[in-house]
Amino acid sequence: MNAIPAHLDHLVLATPELAATVADFARRTGVTPVPGGAHVGFGTRNHLVALGGAGYLEIIGPDPEQSAPDGPRPFDVDRLVAARTVTWAISPPDLDLAVAAARARGYDPGPVLQMSRRRPDGTLLEWRLTDGDTAHPSGLVPFLIDWGSSAHPTAADLPVTPLLRLSATAPDPDEIRPLLSAVGAELAVAEGPVGLSFTVDAPRGRVTFE
């Protein structure tokens, strides 16, 4: 199994303190993530780092410039006490076909939602992704994303820390593996507490984040 899954779009490192986590990433790697933009109405914003190829890391946390949203912020950032890699995304060749195939195999990744944000330069990015209560709560099964006609975030000349490995642990790996297969994803899953970890090659050496 490849250390880097096929069709990887991005990893999600969620945090209750965005500025502190961005500074920690920069300190540990020697690479400073750049602002991605605000998710208006959701109370979050992100910083980004390319992972090589078409993949990138999204560091997401509360946006101090937005008022609190009506509901919970994405990725349960309101409930986090420390930064954590909470989930990941793949970009299949055809999102709608991939969703239908997953449901036919017994796993519902959730409804397809329309999302958008503006980059700091004003460019509007629009994408579709799967989300919903039917998705596996561990975050180990990736959500699916389609950027449509928008420029992919990696087209914005992001700083790069090449991804060397993505892996996971779960109390029952045999529960997770069929769900990964249902969405067409591969991921090394070992037995242990629920968690995702990734290793990047950075100017300050190999660094692993969980």
NORBEL-V791063 format. One record per helix or strand of 2 or more residues. SS is the DSSP state (a for helix, b for strand). FROM is the first residue (numbers start at 1). TO is the last residue. If there is no record, write none. Layout:
SS,FROM,TO ; SS,FROM,TO
This chain:
b,8,15 ; a,18,29 ; b,34,39 ; b,44,52 ; b,55,62 ; a,74,79 ; b,84,90 ; a,95,104 ; b,111,118 ; b,124,131 ; b,143,146 ; a,153,156 ; b,162,170 ; a,173,182 ; b,188,191 ; b,195,202 ; b,205,209
